[in-house]
Amino acid sequence: MKKIVCIVILILAITGLLNGISYLISGISARGIGGVNYGRVIFPLLVGAIAVYLLTKEKKK
C-alpha cells in the first residue's frame, strides 16, 4: 500500500514540476530572474525526492 501511495505522490510531483517549469519560464521572460516564485519548482522537487527515497528504502527491505 505504501508503494502505491509513493508512486501516486511521485506522479503528482512530476506534474507539479512540469507546471512549475512552464510558470518559471514565462515568469522569467516577463519579470526577470528576481521576480519569479521558485517555490513552484523547488517544492515538487523536494516532494518527489522524498517519494523516491521512500520507494528505494522500501525496496531494500
All heavy atoms as TSV, in Angstrom:
chain	resi	resn	atom	element	x	y	z
A	1	MET	N	N	0.820	-1.195	0.000
A	1	MET	CA	C	0.000	0.000	0.000
A	1	MET	C	C	0.866	1.262	0.000
A	1	MET	O	O	0.552	2.229	-0.664
A	1	MET	CB	C	-0.929	-0.048	1.221
A	1	MET	CG	C	-1.892	1.079	1.270
A	1	MET	SD	S	-3.093	0.872	-0.048
A	1	MET	CE	C	-4.240	2.100	0.361
A	2	LYS	N	N	1.934	1.211	0.778
A	2	LYS	CA	C	2.822	2.374	0.855
A	2	LYS	C	C	3.478	2.650	-0.502
A	2	LYS	O	O	3.694	3.805	-0.866
A	2	LYS	CB	C	3.876	2.130	1.922
A	2	LYS	CG	C	4.782	3.295	2.190
A	2	LYS	CD	C	5.757	2.966	3.298
A	2	LYS	CE	C	6.694	4.098	3.562
A	2	LYS	NZ	N	7.654	3.785	4.621
A	3	LYS	N	N	3.752	1.585	-1.245
A	3	LYS	CA	C	4.376	1.729	-2.562
A	3	LYS	C	C	3.439	2.461	-3.516
A	3	LYS	O	O	3.877	3.346	-4.258
A	3	LYS	CB	C	4.720	0.346	-3.107
A	3	LYS	CG	C	5.388	0.352	-4.445
A	3	LYS	CD	C	5.705	-1.054	-4.887
A	3	LYS	CE	C	6.343	-1.062	-6.252
A	3	LYS	NZ	N	6.663	-2.424	-6.705
A	4	ILE	N	N	2.154	2.133	-3.485
A	4	ILE	CA	C	1.179	2.784	-4.365
A	4	ILE	C	C	1.056	4.262	-4.031
A	4	ILE	O	O	1.009	5.111	-4.920
A	4	ILE	CB	C	-0.187	2.069	-4.267
A	4	ILE	CG1	C	-0.066	0.646	-4.798
A	4	ILE	CG2	C	-1.254	2.837	-5.032
A	4	ILE	CD1	C	-1.283	-0.203	-4.540
A	5	VAL	N	N	1.032	4.566	-2.732
A	5	VAL	CA	C	0.926	5.964	-2.302
A	5	VAL	C	C	2.153	6.750	-2.751
A	5	VAL	O	O	2.038	7.880	-3.245
A	5	VAL	CB	C	0.739	6.045	-0.772
A	5	VAL	CG1	C	0.830	7.475	-0.284
A	5	VAL	CG2	C	-0.586	5.429	-0.364
A	6	CYS	N	N	3.335	6.168	-2.617
A	6	CYS	CA	C	4.560	6.852	-3.052
A	6	CYS	C	C	4.569	7.078	-4.556
A	6	CYS	O	O	5.004	8.129	-5.023
A	6	CYS	CB	C	5.788	6.049	-2.629
A	6	CYS	SG	S	6.143	6.132	-0.880
A	7	ILE	N	N	4.082	6.121	-5.323
A	7	ILE	CA	C	4.038	6.281	-6.775
A	7	ILE	C	C	3.056	7.381	-7.167
A	7	ILE	O	O	3.347	8.203	-8.044
A	7	ILE	CB	C	3.696	4.935	-7.454
A	7	ILE	CG1	C	4.868	3.971	-7.292
A	7	ILE	CG2	C	3.369	5.129	-8.925
A	7	ILE	CD1	C	4.595	2.569	-7.752
A	8	VAL	N	N	1.897	7.427	-6.507
A	8	VAL	CA	C	0.926	8.484	-6.800
A	8	VAL	C	C	1.500	9.853	-6.442
A	8	VAL	O	O	1.365	10.817	-7.203
A	8	VAL	CB	C	-0.397	8.220	-6.045
A	8	VAL	CG1	C	-1.315	9.420	-6.111
A	8	VAL	CG2	C	-1.090	7.001	-6.599
A	9	ILE	N	N	2.170	9.953	-5.295
A	9	ILE	CA	C	2.793	11.216	-4.898
A	9	ILE	C	C	3.871	11.616	-5.897
A	9	ILE	O	O	4.003	12.788	-6.254
A	9	ILE	CB	C	3.354	11.118	-3.469
A	9	ILE	CG1	C	2.208	11.040	-2.473
A	9	ILE	CG2	C	4.253	12.298	-3.143
A	9	ILE	CD1	C	2.631	10.763	-1.053
A	10	LEU	N	N	4.627	10.647	-6.377
A	10	LEU	CA	C	5.675	10.930	-7.362
A	10	LEU	C	C	5.079	11.440	-8.668
A	10	LEU	O	O	5.593	12.391	-9.269
A	10	LEU	CB	C	6.510	9.676	-7.600
A	10	LEU	CG	C	7.710	9.816	-8.513
A	10	LEU	CD1	C	8.689	10.829	-7.942
A	10	LEU	CD2	C	8.389	8.475	-8.688
A	11	ILE	N	N	3.974	10.847	-9.112
A	11	ILE	CA	C	3.314	11.303	-10.344
A	11	ILE	C	C	2.791	12.730	-10.175
A	11	ILE	O	O	2.955	13.576	-11.060
A	11	ILE	CB	C	2.188	10.332	-10.737
A	11	ILE	CG1	C	2.786	9.002	-11.214
A	11	ILE	CG2	C	1.299	10.923	-11.825
A	11	ILE	CD1	C	1.783	7.901	-11.391
A	12	LEU	N	N	2.181	13.008	-9.031
A	12	LEU	CA	C	1.696	14.368	-8.774
A	12	LEU	C	C	2.845	15.370	-8.686
A	12	LEU	O	O	2.727	16.511	-9.148
A	12	LEU	CB	C	0.863	14.395	-7.485
A	12	LEU	CG	C	-0.477	13.676	-7.559
A	12	LEU	CD1	C	-1.131	13.643	-6.186
A	12	LEU	CD2	C	-1.383	14.328	-8.573
A	13	ALA	N	N	3.967	14.950	-8.105
A	13	ALA	CA	C	5.127	15.834	-8.024
A	13	ALA	C	C	5.688	16.130	-9.415
A	13	ALA	O	O	6.100	17.253	-9.700
A	13	ALA	CB	C	6.198	15.214	-7.135
A	14	ILE	N	N	5.704	15.135	-10.286
A	14	ILE	CA	C	6.207	15.345	-11.648
A	14	ILE	C	C	5.306	16.305	-12.412
A	14	ILE	O	O	5.797	17.213	-13.098
A	14	ILE	CB	C	6.352	13.996	-12.383
A	14	ILE	CG1	C	7.509	13.206	-11.785
A	14	ILE	CG2	C	6.565	14.195	-13.879
A	14	ILE	CD1	C	7.608	11.780	-12.273
A	15	THR	N	N	3.993	16.135	-12.294
A	15	THR	CA	C	3.089	17.059	-12.984
A	15	THR	C	C	3.203	18.466	-12.400
A	15	THR	O	O	3.157	19.444	-13.145
A	15	THR	CB	C	1.636	16.576	-12.922
A	15	THR	OG1	O	1.244	16.431	-11.558
A	15	THR	CG2	C	1.454	15.279	-13.659
A	16	GLY	N	N	3.358	18.572	-11.094
A	16	GLY	CA	C	3.568	19.887	-10.480
A	16	GLY	C	C	4.862	20.521	-10.928
A	16	GLY	O	O	4.936	21.733	-11.142
A	17	LEU	N	N	5.893	19.705	-11.081
A	17	LEU	CA	C	7.181	20.212	-11.561
A	17	LEU	C	C	7.078	20.716	-12.992
A	17	LEU	O	O	7.604	21.784	-13.325
A	17	LEU	CB	C	8.240	19.117	-11.464
A	17	LEU	CG	C	9.633	19.482	-11.945
A	17	LEU	CD1	C	10.245	20.536	-11.041
A	17	LEU	CD2	C	10.508	18.242	-11.978
A	18	LEU	N	N	6.384	19.978	-13.837
A	18	LEU	CA	C	6.223	20.413	-15.228
A	18	LEU	C	C	5.429	21.712	-15.314
A	18	LEU	O	O	5.766	22.603	-16.101
A	18	LEU	CB	C	5.566	19.314	-16.056
A	18	LEU	CG	C	6.404	18.047	-16.246
A	18	LEU	CD1	C	5.601	16.995	-16.973
A	18	LEU	CD2	C	7.691	18.360	-16.968
A	19	ASN	N	N	4.374	21.828	-14.516
A	19	ASN	CA	C	3.623	23.080	-14.477
A	19	ASN	C	C	4.476	24.214	-13.927
A	19	ASN	O	O	4.410	25.347	-14.407
A	19	ASN	CB	C	2.359	22.928	-13.628
A	19	ASN	CG	C	1.309	22.105	-14.312
A	19	ASN	OD1	O	1.271	22.022	-15.524
A	19	ASN	ND2	N	0.461	21.491	-13.519
A	20	GLY	N	N	5.279	23.916	-12.920
A	20	GLY	CA	C	6.148	24.927	-12.325
A	20	GLY	C	C	7.216	25.410	-13.290
A	20	GLY	O	O	7.558	26.595	-13.304
A	21	ILE	N	N	7.742	24.512	-14.101
A	21	ILE	CA	C	8.768	24.901	-15.072
A	21	ILE	C	C	8.175	25.835	-16.119
A	21	ILE	O	O	8.802	26.839	-16.487
A	21	ILE	CB	C	9.407	23.651	-15.716
A	21	ILE	CG1	C	10.296	22.948	-14.695
A	21	ILE	CG2	C	10.208	24.021	-16.955
A	21	ILE	CD1	C	10.865	21.637	-15.177
A	22	SER	N	N	6.966	25.528	-16.582
A	22	SER	CA	C	6.351	26.421	-17.569
A	22	SER	C	C	6.051	27.785	-16.955
A	22	SER	O	O	6.232	28.817	-17.593
A	22	SER	CB	C	5.078	25.798	-18.139
A	22	SER	OG	O	4.089	25.698	-17.141
A	23	TYR	N	N	5.601	27.800	-15.693
A	23	TYR	CA	C	5.370	29.064	-14.987
A	23	TYR	C	C	6.678	29.821	-14.806
A	23	TYR	O	O	6.728	31.036	-14.959
A	23	TYR	CB	C	4.730	28.781	-13.627
A	23	TYR	CG	C	4.592	29.995	-12.759
A	23	TYR	CD1	C	3.565	30.903	-12.959
A	23	TYR	CD2	C	5.488	30.245	-11.732
A	23	TYR	CE1	C	3.435	32.030	-12.164
A	23	TYR	CE2	C	5.372	31.356	-10.935
A	23	TYR	CZ	C	4.337	32.242	-11.153
A	23	TYR	OH	O	4.228	33.348	-10.355
A	24	LEU	N	N	7.745	29.086	-14.473
A	24	LEU	CA	C	9.056	29.698	-14.268
A	24	LEU	C	C	9.574	30.345	-15.546
A	24	LEU	O	O	10.069	31.470	-15.526
A	24	LEU	CB	C	10.040	28.640	-13.772
A	24	LEU	CG	C	11.425	29.093	-13.380
A	24	LEU	CD1	C	11.347	29.889	-12.085
A	24	LEU	CD2	C	12.331	27.901	-13.203
A	25	ILE	N	N	9.429	29.663	-16.661
A	25	ILE	CA	C	9.908	30.203	-17.940
A	25	ILE	C	C	9.138	31.460	-18.322
A	25	ILE	O	O	9.732	32.466	-18.724
A	25	ILE	CB	C	9.815	29.127	-19.041
A	25	ILE	CG1	C	10.842	28.033	-18.774
A	25	ILE	CG2	C	10.026	29.729	-20.422
A	25	ILE	CD1	C	10.695	26.819	-19.665
A	26	SER	N	N	7.814	31.400	-18.186
A	26	SER	CA	C	7.033	32.590	-18.538
A	26	SER	C	C	7.292	33.734	-17.554
A	26	SER	O	O	7.301	34.896	-17.953
A	26	SER	CB	C	5.543	32.256	-18.586
A	26	SER	OG	O	5.073	31.890	-17.306
A	27	GLY	N	N	7.527	33.419	-16.292
A	27	GLY	CA	C	7.821	34.455	-15.303
A	27	GLY	C	C	9.166	35.120	-15.531
A	27	GLY	O	O	9.313	36.325	-15.373
A	28	ILE	N	N	10.161	34.320	-15.894
A	28	ILE	CA	C	11.485	34.883	-16.168
A	28	ILE	C	C	11.438	35.777	-17.391
A	28	ILE	O	O	12.044	36.851	-17.401
A	28	ILE	CB	C	12.533	33.756	-16.321
A	28	ILE	CG1	C	12.829	33.132	-14.963
A	28	ILE	CG2	C	13.822	34.284	-16.936
A	28	ILE	CD1	C	13.737	31.935	-15.011
A	29	SER	N	N	10.700	35.357	-18.412
A	29	SER	CA	C	10.632	36.189	-19.616
A	29	SER	C	C	9.861	37.480	-19.346
A	29	SER	O	O	10.140	38.506	-19.968
A	29	SER	CB	C	9.992	35.413	-20.764
A	29	SER	OG	O	8.632	35.146	-20.476
A	30	ALA	N	N	8.909	37.466	-18.419
A	30	ALA	CA	C	8.116	38.663	-18.151
A	30	ALA	C	C	8.760	39.576	-17.106
A	30	ALA	O	O	8.762	40.796	-17.265
A	30	ALA	CB	C	6.717	38.268	-17.682
A	31	ARG	N	N	9.317	38.991	-16.021
A	31	ARG	CA	C	9.783	39.811	-14.900
A	31	ARG	C	C	11.270	39.707	-14.615
A	31	ARG	O	O	11.783	40.416	-13.759
A	31	ARG	CB	C	9.016	39.401	-13.638
A	31	ARG	CG	C	7.544	39.704	-13.720
A	31	ARG	CD	C	6.831	39.307	-12.448
A	31	ARG	NE	N	6.825	37.863	-12.226
A	31	ARG	CZ	C	5.953	37.013	-12.772
A	31	ARG	NH1	N	5.040	37.453	-13.600
A	31	ARG	NH2	N	6.002	35.729	-12.488
A	32	GLY	N	N	11.967	38.814	-15.242
A	32	GLY	CA	C	13.390	38.646	-14.982
A	32	GLY	C	C	13.627	37.595	-13.900
A	32	GLY	O	O	12.693	37.055	-13.305
A	33	ILE	N	N	14.896	37.359	-13.610
A	33	ILE	CA	C	15.287	36.297	-12.683
A	33	ILE	C	C	14.799	36.572	-11.265
A	33	ILE	O	O	14.375	35.668	-10.561
A	33	ILE	CB	C	16.828	36.146	-12.686
A	33	ILE	CG1	C	17.325	35.667	-14.035
A	33	ILE	CG2	C	17.289	35.208	-11.586
A	33	ILE	CD1	C	17.132	34.206	-14.302
A	34	GLY	N	N	14.828	37.792	-10.828
A	34	GLY	CA	C	14.496	38.118	-9.446
A	34	GLY	C	C	13.018	38.126	-9.118
A	34	GLY	O	O	12.648	38.041	-7.958
A	35	GLY	N	N	12.148	38.206	-10.094
A	35	GLY	CA	C	10.732	38.352	-9.815
A	35	GLY	C	C	9.919	37.088	-9.977
A	35	GLY	O	O	8.728	37.141	-10.254
A	36	VAL	N	N	10.552	35.929	-9.782
A	36	VAL	CA	C	9.867	34.667	-10.035
A	36	VAL	C	C	9.739	33.885	-8.727
A	36	VAL	O	O	10.633	33.911	-7.883
A	36	VAL	CB	C	10.655	33.824	-11.066
A	36	VAL	CG1	C	9.972	32.513	-11.345
A	36	VAL	CG2	C	10.820	34.602	-12.352
A	37	ASN	N	N	8.622	33.175	-8.562
A	37	ASN	CA	C	8.410	32.313	-7.409
A	37	ASN	C	C	9.031	30.945	-7.700
A	37	ASN	O	O	8.463	30.141	-8.423
A	37	ASN	CB	C	6.907	32.178	-7.131
A	37	ASN	CG	C	6.614	31.336	-5.923
A	37	ASN	OD1	O	7.517	30.938	-5.200
A	37	ASN	ND2	N	5.347	31.066	-5.705
A	38	TYR	N	N	10.200	30.683	-7.136
A	38	TYR	CA	C	10.898	29.425	-7.376
A	38	TYR	C	C	10.302	28.267	-6.581
A	38	TYR	O	O	10.634	27.115	-6.813
A	38	TYR	CB	C	12.387	29.570	-7.046
A	38	TYR	CG	C	13.104	30.482	-8.009
A	38	TYR	CD1	C	13.377	31.800	-7.669
A	38	TYR	CD2	C	13.470	30.025	-9.253
A	38	TYR	CE1	C	14.017	32.636	-8.565
A	38	TYR	CE2	C	14.117	30.845	-10.155
A	38	TYR	CZ	C	14.385	32.154	-9.796
A	38	TYR	OH	O	15.018	32.976	-10.681
A	39	GLY	N	N	9.407	28.557	-5.648
A	39	GLY	CA	C	8.780	27.514	-4.851
A	39	GLY	C	C	7.931	26.575	-5.672
A	39	GLY	O	O	7.738	25.418	-5.312
A	40	ARG	N	N	7.424	27.057	-6.804
A	40	ARG	CA	C	6.619	26.189	-7.677
A	40	ARG	C	C	7.453	25.111	-8.340
A	40	ARG	O	O	6.904	24.150	-8.861
A	40	ARG	CB	C	5.935	27.017	-8.757
A	40	ARG	CG	C	4.816	27.851	-8.219
A	40	ARG	CD	C	4.023	28.421	-9.347
A	40	ARG	NE	N	2.800	29.030	-8.848
A	40	ARG	CZ	C	1.704	29.139	-9.561
A	40	ARG	NH1	N	1.684	28.715	-10.788
A	40	ARG	NH2	N	0.635	29.693	-9.037
A	41	VAL	N	N	8.763	25.256	-8.332
A	41	VAL	CA	C	9.646	24.234	-8.896
A	41	VAL	C	C	10.340	23.461	-7.773
A	41	VAL	O	O	10.460	22.235	-7.839
A	41	VAL	CB	C	10.695	24.875	-9.832
A	41	VAL	CG1	C	11.698	23.858	-10.325
A	41	VAL	CG2	C	10.006	25.546	-11.006
A	42	ILE	N	N	10.763	24.166	-6.739
A	42	ILE	CA	C	11.529	23.532	-5.664
A	42	ILE	C	C	10.665	22.581	-4.839
A	42	ILE	O	O	11.097	21.483	-4.498
A	42	ILE	CB	C	12.184	24.609	-4.784
A	42	ILE	CG1	C	13.226	25.366	-5.600
A	42	ILE	CG2	C	12.822	23.993	-3.545
A	42	ILE	CD1	C	13.811	26.565	-4.910
A	43	PHE	N	N	9.428	22.979	-4.503
A	43	PHE	CA	C	8.574	22.132	-3.672
A	43	PHE	C	C	8.264	20.786	-4.328
A	43	PHE	O	O	8.421	19.739	-3.681
A	43	PHE	CB	C	7.290	22.869	-3.293
A	43	PHE	CG	C	6.401	22.096	-2.389
A	43	PHE	CD1	C	6.755	21.883	-1.071
A	43	PHE	CD2	C	5.219	21.552	-2.853
A	43	PHE	CE1	C	5.947	21.152	-0.225
A	43	PHE	CE2	C	4.399	20.823	-2.026
A	43	PHE	CZ	C	4.760	20.623	-0.697
A	44	PRO	N	N	7.850	20.737	-5.607
A	44	PRO	CA	C	7.641	19.409	-6.216
A	44	PRO	C	C	8.914	18.582	-6.311
A	44	PRO	O	O	8.871	17.356	-6.204
A	44	PRO	CB	C	7.102	19.722	-7.613
A	44	PRO	CG	C	6.525	21.063	-7.503
A	44	PRO	CD	C	7.347	21.790	-6.496
A	45	LEU	N	N	10.061	19.248	-6.486
A	45	LEU	CA	C	11.323	18.509	-6.497
A	45	LEU	C	C	11.578	17.841	-5.155
A	45	LEU	O	O	11.984	16.673	-5.093
A	45	LEU	CB	C	12.492	19.439	-6.839
A	45	LEU	CG	C	12.751	19.706	-8.301
A	45	LEU	CD1	C	13.863	20.732	-8.462
A	45	LEU	CD2	C	13.111	18.438	-9.019
A	46	LEU	N	N	11.351	18.582	-4.063
A	46	LEU	CA	C	11.559	18.015	-2.745
A	46	LEU	C	C	10.577	16.884	-2.455
A	46	LEU	O	O	10.960	15.838	-1.923
A	46	LEU	CB	C	11.434	19.113	-1.680
A	46	LEU	CG	C	12.537	20.151	-1.651
A	46	LEU	CD1	C	12.224	21.234	-0.630
A	46	LEU	CD2	C	13.861	19.505	-1.331
A	47	VAL	N	N	9.320	17.079	-2.790
A	47	VAL	CA	C	8.314	16.036	-2.562
A	47	VAL	C	C	8.646	14.794	-3.391
A	47	VAL	O	O	8.555	13.667	-2.901
A	47	VAL	CB	C	6.904	16.572	-2.880
A	47	VAL	CG1	C	5.876	15.467	-2.869
A	47	VAL	CG2	C	6.518	17.657	-1.885
A	48	GLY	N	N	9.036	14.984	-4.631
A	48	GLY	CA	C	9.418	13.860	-5.477
A	48	GLY	C	C	10.652	13.136	-4.963
A	48	GLY	O	O	10.718	11.909	-4.999
A	49	ALA	N	N	11.616	13.889	-4.465
A	49	ALA	CA	C	12.824	13.273	-3.919
A	49	ALA	C	C	12.503	12.444	-2.678
A	49	ALA	O	O	13.045	11.345	-2.496
A	49	ALA	CB	C	13.853	14.345	-3.592
A	50	ILE	N	N	11.616	12.936	-1.842
A	50	ILE	CA	C	11.222	12.188	-0.650
A	50	ILE	C	C	10.471	10.920	-1.048
A	50	ILE	O	O	10.690	9.852	-0.467
A	50	ILE	CB	C	10.383	13.077	0.283
A	50	ILE	CG1	C	11.265	14.169	0.882
A	50	ILE	CG2	C	9.725	12.261	1.387
A	50	ILE	CD1	C	10.501	15.246	1.622
A	51	ALA	N	N	9.599	11.014	-2.043
A	51	ALA	CA	C	8.862	9.831	-2.502
A	51	ALA	C	C	9.811	8.785	-3.082
A	51	ALA	O	O	9.662	7.587	-2.819
A	51	ALA	CB	C	7.814	10.237	-3.529
A	52	VAL	N	N	10.792	9.215	-3.858
A	52	VAL	CA	C	11.770	8.277	-4.419
A	52	VAL	C	C	12.598	7.650	-3.308
A	52	VAL	O	O	12.870	6.445	-3.317
A	52	VAL	CB	C	12.679	8.989	-5.452
A	52	VAL	CG1	C	13.877	8.134	-5.820
A	52	VAL	CG2	C	11.880	9.342	-6.683
A	53	TYR	N	N	12.965	8.447	-2.318
A	53	TYR	CA	C	13.725	7.916	-1.185
A	53	TYR	C	C	12.932	6.854	-0.448
A	53	TYR	O	O	13.457	5.789	-0.108
A	53	TYR	CB	C	14.108	9.056	-0.242
A	53	TYR	CG	C	14.710	8.577	1.064
A	53	TYR	CD1	C	16.010	8.087	1.095
A	53	TYR	CD2	C	13.979	8.600	2.240
A	53	TYR	CE1	C	16.572	7.632	2.282
A	53	TYR	CE2	C	14.524	8.154	3.428
A	53	TYR	CZ	C	15.814	7.676	3.443
A	53	TYR	OH	O	16.360	7.215	4.612
A	54	LEU	N	N	11.650	7.119	-0.200
A	54	LEU	CA	C	10.816	6.148	0.488
A	54	LEU	C	C	10.610	4.882	-0.344
A	54	LEU	O	O	10.560	3.774	0.200
A	54	LEU	CB	C	9.478	6.762	0.876
A	54	LEU	CG	C	9.526	7.833	1.955
A	54	LEU	CD1	C	8.148	8.447	2.159
A	54	LEU	CD2	C	10.055	7.254	3.256
A	55	LEU	N	N	10.502	5.037	-1.670
A	55	LEU	CA	C	10.369	3.859	-2.538
A	55	LEU	C	C	11.626	3.005	-2.532
A	55	LEU	O	O	11.559	1.780	-2.444
A	55	LEU	CB	C	10.065	4.292	-3.967
A	55	LEU	CG	C	8.608	4.536	-4.323
A	55	LEU	CD1	C	8.495	5.113	-5.721
A	55	LEU	CD2	C	7.809	3.259	-4.234
A	56	THR	N	N	12.786	3.633	-2.611
A	56	THR	CA	C	14.039	2.862	-2.618
A	56	THR	C	C	14.310	2.257	-1.246
A	56	THR	O	O	14.855	1.167	-1.154
A	56	THR	CB	C	15.229	3.730	-3.057
A	56	THR	OG1	O	15.331	4.865	-2.199
A	56	THR	CG2	C	15.059	4.185	-4.489
A	57	LYS	N	N	13.915	2.953	-0.208
A	57	LYS	CA	C	14.091	2.426	1.145
A	57	LYS	C	C	13.217	1.191	1.340
A	57	LYS	O	O	13.623	0.224	1.968
A	57	LYS	CB	C	13.729	3.507	2.157
A	57	LYS	CG	C	13.941	3.122	3.589
A	57	LYS	CD	C	13.598	4.270	4.501
A	57	LYS	CE	C	13.675	3.844	5.949
A	57	LYS	NZ	N	13.238	4.899	6.862
A	58	GLU	N	N	12.009	1.219	0.789
A	58	GLU	CA	C	11.097	0.089	0.907
A	58	GLU	C	C	11.573	-1.107	0.095
A	58	GLU	O	O	11.429	-2.245	0.504
A	58	GLU	CB	C	9.701	0.506	0.450
A	58	GLU	CG	C	8.653	-0.564	0.656
A	58	GLU	CD	C	7.273	-0.086	0.279
A	58	GLU	OE1	O	6.886	0.997	0.716
A	58	GLU	OE2	O	6.615	-0.816	-0.472
A	59	LYS	N	N	12.172	-0.855	-1.078
A	59	LYS	CA	C	12.659	-1.947	-1.932
A	59	LYS	C	C	13.853	-2.659	-1.312
A	59	LYS	O	O	14.093	-3.831	-1.567
A	59	LYS	CB	C	13.022	-1.426	-3.311
A	59	LYS	CG	C	11.834	-1.082	-4.156
A	59	LYS	CD	C	12.268	-0.628	-5.533
A	59	LYS	CE	C	11.057	-0.274	-6.380
A	59	LYS	NZ	N	11.447	0.180	-7.704
A	60	LYS	N	N	14.657	-1.954	-0.506
A	60	LYS	CA	C	15.841	-2.557	0.093
A	60	LYS	C	C	15.485	-3.531	1.199
A	60	LYS	O	O	16.281	-4.394	1.532
A	60	LYS	CB	C	16.759	-1.464	0.649
A	60	LYS	CG	C	17.459	-0.674	-0.423
A	60	LYS	CD	C	18.375	0.350	0.165
A	60	LYS	CE	C	19.038	1.176	-0.925
A	60	LYS	NZ	N	19.899	2.222	-0.374
A	61	LYS	N	N	14.291	-3.412	1.763
A	61	LYS	CA	C	13.905	-4.314	2.865
A	61	LYS	C	C	13.639	-5.710	2.381
A	61	LYS	O	O	13.277	-6.067	1.387
A	61	LYS	CB	C	12.656	-3.774	3.564
A	61	LYS	CG	C	12.950	-2.561	4.383
A	61	LYS	CD	C	11.716	-2.137	5.136
A	61	LYS	CE	C	11.986	-0.910	5.975
A	61	LYS	NZ	N	10.831	-0.466	6.702
